[in-house]
Amino acid sequence: MKVLIVDDSLPNALLIEDLLRKLDFVYTVVFTDPVKALNWAAVETPDLLVLDYIMPDIDGSEFLKRFQSIERNQHVPVVVVTIDDKQSTLHDMLEAGATDFVRKPVDEEELVARCRNLLRMRSYQGELQKTVERLHVMATIDSLTGACNRRHFLDRLETEVARAQRFNEPLSIAMLDADHFKSINDTYGHAVGDDVLRALTRACVEMLRRHDIVGRLGGEEFAICMPETTMDKAQIVCDRLRQNIAGLNVKSHDNEVKFTVSMGVTQYSRGGDSTESFMSRADAALYQAKNQGRNQVILSIADENGNDRA
């Protein structure tokens, strides 16, 4: 773990460095110039800051203010070392953002113990953050394909519908389904079926814009939300995507599995559309595409009340 030591006295800084090197997995960075230390902290993030409170030019309080103005440094623990033991000074240090303090002359065992405890807490915080991130992925991302799962897709669709209403912007959605997917599973096995779904998702992500949203609704059924996109433009995008997918090959032993998709596309109608009717209209167009021979894109046009005119 990385410890930043800032003290205008080089002998004091080297003493602290020597003490902290006794801790396992600690890498120290020493500055006697607080300005240079702040420049370093602008591009690097320490796991602990050990700071002399009384320094010329920039005192500990001002240093902490500038250090913690960098967002990623806001939760870095800080041990302040000071010769001033007045209660008001200690209060000011804590108000400025210090986590703990050690009085000069430094008690070596006390300093090492306090730094060890804060580094241990920092480590636990890092592990907790990773756990939170993993849980977020589990709650929002389909584990097989990497697309949004159904719940997260619907949440984001609701947000985009509200935005389209507020700013009077076009919003289109496509429902798509892998054609004859059951036959692929039955013929080549579920592992190949999984590869087909992953290839389908990759094709969508690679072709669509970064702010378009791809979701797996279940089984072989997917949806694409296209903000700021009219149905005419969505049709062009979806037909190109359909052609790209038809050209894909998924390997299965000595075979190359080809597959196609059917798609239903519609545009959000601000007149009387709800998120449910919006999706239902696209789903009906998808059903029509499959009934009319598959491997095609069908449009569904809504009237002013959000009803299907197709």
N, C-alpha and C positions, 0 to 999 in steps of 0.2 A: 504494500500500500504506500502511497506517496504522501510525504509530509513536507509542507512548505514552512521554512523557518525564516522569520524576518526580524532582524535585530541589528541596530546600527553599530553595535560593538561586535567586531569579528571574534574576539576571544569568547564572548558569551554565546554567540551563535554556534561556534565550533564545539563548545562544551555541551550545548543542548543536542547538537548533531551526534556527538560521540555517545551520549546517553541513549538516544533513541535508536541508534544502530544496534543496540543490544536486543531490541524487539525483533521477532521473526517477521520476515516478509515486509520490512520497512525500507523504503528508498527515500532519501532526504534531498531536498533542494534548498540551498541557503542563499539569502540575499541580505546584504547590509544596506542596500539602497532601496527604500520602499517604492520609489517610482519604477525601478526595474522589476521589482517583485510584482507590482500591479500589471506591468506590461506582460510578464510571464503568465500571470493568472488570467489574462484576457484570452489566451489560447490554450492553456492547460488547466485542469481541474484537480486540485489536491484532495486527498481524503481527510487531511487534518491541517489546520493552520496553527502554528505556534508563533505568537506575535509579542514583541516588546511594545509596551503601551506608551512609553515616553521616548519619543524620537524627534530629532530636529526636522523642520520643514513639514513633515506629515506625521501627526501623532497617531496613536492607536485608534482613536475614535474615527478620525477622518479616513484612515486606511480601511477600517472595517466597512465604512459607508461605501467607499468606492469598490471594495472587493465584493461586497454583497449586492451591489447594483448589477453585477453580472449574474444573470438568472441561474446558470448552472452552479454557481457558488453559494447560492442562498441557503443551502442546507448543509454546507461543509462545517463541521464542528471547529470551534476556535478556542484555544487555550491562550489566555493573555498572561504574560509574565511582567510583573511590575514591582517597583520598589516602594510605590505609594500605597500604603495600607489604610488610608482613610476610607471610612464607610461610604462617603459620597462618591469617591473615585470608583470603588467596587460597583456601586449602583450604576454609575455612568457606563462602565464597561459592559455590564449586563444589558443595559438599555441599548447600547450601540450594537449588540449582536453577539457578544462573547458567550460561549457555552460554559466555560470554567476559567479559573485563574490560579496562578501560583505566585507567591510573594518571593521577592529577592531578599537575601541571598537564597538561591534555589535549593530546596531539599531534593536531592537527586532521586531518592526512592519515590517521593511524592509526585514529582513531575512524570516519571516513567509510568507510575500507576495510573495517574489521571489520563495520560495520553493513550495507554493501553486500553483503558475502559472506553474512551471515545472512539478509538479505531475499531474496537469490537462492535460498538453500536453502529458505526458506519457500515461495517460488513453486514450486520443483520439487516440494516435498511436496504442495502443493495440486494440482498437475497429476497427481501419482502417485495421490492419493486419488480424484480424478475418474476416472482410468483403472481403478482397482480397483472403483469403483462401477459403471462401465460393464460391466466383465467379469462382475461379480456379476449384473447384469441379464441379460446375454447367457446366463449359465449357468443361470438360474432362471426366466426369463420368456419366454413364447411371443411372438415378435416380431410376429406378425400381429395377435393379439387382446389381448395384455396379460395374459392369464391365466397361471397357473403352467404351465411346461412339464411334460411327463410325468415326468421324473426328479424335479423339485422337488416335484411333487404327491405322488408316491409316498413321498418322504422325509418330507414333512409328515404324510401319512396314517399312516406308521409311528409318528411321534411321538404323534399323537392316539390311536392304538390303545393304545400303552403307557400313556398318561394315563388312558384309559377303564378299563383293567385295574387300574391302581394305585388310582384313586379311586372305582371302582365307579360310573362315570357312563355314561349312555347315549351312543351314538355311531351316527349314521346316515350312509349314503352313497347318492348317486344317480348313476346312469350315464345320460347323455342323448345323443341322436343327432338331428341335423337330418334330418327326413324328406325323401326324394326329392332329396337334395342333388346327386347326379350329374345329375339332370334339370335342376336350376337352373343348374349349370355349363354343361351342354350347350346350354341354351336361351338364357341371358342372358350367358354368358361367365364366366371365372374371376374377373374383377374384381368382378362382382356377387356371385359366390359368396363372395369374401373379405369383402365388405360384410355379407353375411348372417351370417357367423361372428362378425364384430365386433359386430353388433347383438345376436346371441345372448349374447355375453359381457357386453355392457353391461347387458342385461336381468337377467342373473344377479347381477352385482355390485350393481346398484341395488336389487334386491329382497332380497338376502340380508343377513345380519348381517356386521359387520366381521370377526369371527373365523371365519366360514365360509370355506372354501377352494375356489376354482374353478380347475380345471385342464383344459387341452386335452391329451388323450391322443394325438391324431393325427387328421388329416383333419377330419371333422365330428363326432368323438366327444369328449365332455366328461365330466367327473366333478365332483361337488360333495361335499365332506366337511362334515358338520354336527355339530360337537361339542355335547355336552350336549343332544342332541335324540333323542327317541323316534321310532320309525317312524311312529306315528300323526301326530305333529306334522310330521315330514318329508313325509308324504303331503300334508298340507294345504298346506305351503309349495310343494311341487313342482307340485301341481295348479294353484295360483294362478299360479306361474311359467309353466306350460304355457299357461294361458289368456292371460297377458300377451304371451307370444311369438307366439301365434296372431293377436294383434291388431296386430302390428307390420307396417309397410310399408317395404320397402327400394326406393328409387327406382332405375330403370334407364331412362335416356333418357325416353321418354314413358310408360313402364310403372311400375307399383308392384308389386313382388314380395312376395307373402305366403308364409310358410312356417310349418311346425309342428315340434314335437319329440316324440319318444317318450322315456319315462323308465322306468328300473327302480330301485326303492328297497328297501333292506334295512337292518336294524339289526345292529350288531355283537353277536355272541354270545360271552360270556366263557367259556362251557363248553368249546368245542373249536375256536373260530374262529382262523384265521390271517388275516393281511392278504390273502393270495392268495385264500383261500376266501371272505372277506368281499367282495372285489371281484368274484370270479367269480359269486357269487350275485346281485349287483346287475346284472351283465352278462347273466346268464340271464334276469332279469326284463325287461331292456331288449329282448332278443331276442324275448321273448314279446309285449311291447307292440307291436313292429313287425309280428309275424306276425298279431296280432289286429286289425290295421287302422290302426295308427299314431295319433299325436296323443292319447296316453293315458299314464297312470301305472299301472304294475303293481308290486305289492308282492311281496317274497319273504321268507317267514318261516323262520327257522332253528330247528332243534331244539336240544336241550341240547348236541349235539356239533358244532354249526355246520353241519349238513346242511340242505339246502333242504326245507321242508315244504309249499311252495306247490304 
